[in-house]
Amino acid sequence: MSFRQSKAYVGFKAFNGVLFIVLGAAILVQIVHFAGLRLEAIPGIILGAAMLGLGLYRIAMMVRARR
């Protein structure tokens, strides 16, 4: 069994995914709260959405790996 198929690796990826989701959501909330939906806020909104999407992708891959 390779390292990528081990429980430790899958657990790390799951933790990493949850961390990305939390940080992405925090960035989105802070940007929208302080800057609003203005042109200057677009990079922050994109960063938060990208981190949120990466976290969701990692969780989906973890669930797929457990099957």
HELIX and SHEET records of a PDB file:
HELIX    1   1 PHE A    3  GLN A    5  5                                   3    
HELIX    2   2 LYS A    7  PHE A   34  1                                  28    
HELIX    3   3 LEU A   39  ALA A   41  5                                   3    
HELIX    4   4 ILE A   42  ARG A   66  1                                  25    
END                                                                             
